[in-house]
Amino acid sequence: MRKFIITVVGHDTVGIIAKVCTYLAENQVNILDISQTIVDGYFNMMMVVDAVKVTDVTKMSQELAGLGEEIGVVIHCQHEDIFNMMHRI
């Protein structure tokens, strides 16, 4: 299993979840856990995914960032280990 953390943040609009999940499904990325909230019009989603079938995770990360630009949100994708190290106290 190759776990990655994907975060999506921006103004809430129709179709954010659908577009991100469609990209992941088309690229054989399995969603292990997902949480999303909307606070005062701001959308925030965090996903834990398994990208074991992805051969080029740098490309995936860049494509997700590009998708975010297209739909007006910021999408970050990072390996679980990096995410955990960045959020250690």
N, C-alpha and C positions, 0 to 999 in steps of 0.2 A: 504494500500500500504506500502511495506517495501522497501525503496530505498537504493541502495548500489552504490558506485562508484568503478568501475573497471578500473585500469590503466594497460597498456601493453607497455613496453619499451624494445627496443633491436635492434640488427641489422636486417634490412629488409630481409625477405625471403618469398618465395611463401607459401601461405596457412595460415598465422597467423590469419587473420580475420576469415577464414572458420573454423579453428579448435576451436577458442574461441567461436564463435557463435554456432557451433555444440554442444559443451559442454553445453552452456546455454540452447539451445532448448531442449536437452535431459533431462535437469533438471528443466523444466517448469519455466525458468527465462525469463521474458519479457524485451526486450531492449526498453527503453523509448527514449534514445538519444544516439548518437554515433558521435564521431569526431576522425579522424585519419589524421596524416600527416607523410610524409617522408622527412627528411632533411639530405642531404648528406649521404644517406644510412642508417640513423637511423630511425626506426619505432617508432611512438608514437601514442597510441590510448587511448581515455578516453570514458568510457561508463557510462551512468546512467541506472540502471536496477531496475526492480521490482521483488523482490524475495519472494513475499508473499506466494508462494506455497512451498518454501524450508523450511524443518523442522530443518535442522542442518546447519546453516550458517558457523559455524566454519569448518565443513567438506568441504563445498563448497569452502571456502577460501583456505583451504589446497590443495584441488584437483586442483584448478586453479593455485596455485603456482607450483604444481607438473607438470601440463600441460605446464606451462611456461618453466620449466627446460627441459622438453622433446623437446620443439620446439626452445629453445635457446633465450628466452626472460624472462623478469621479470614481473610477474603479481601480482598485489596487489588488494585486495578487502576489502573495509571498509564501514561501515554503513555511510549513508549520514551525520548524525549528527557529527560523529567523524571527517569525512573529513572536514566539515564546521568549526569545532572548531580548527582544525590544521591549517587552511588557513585563519583565522581571522587576521586582522591587528590590 
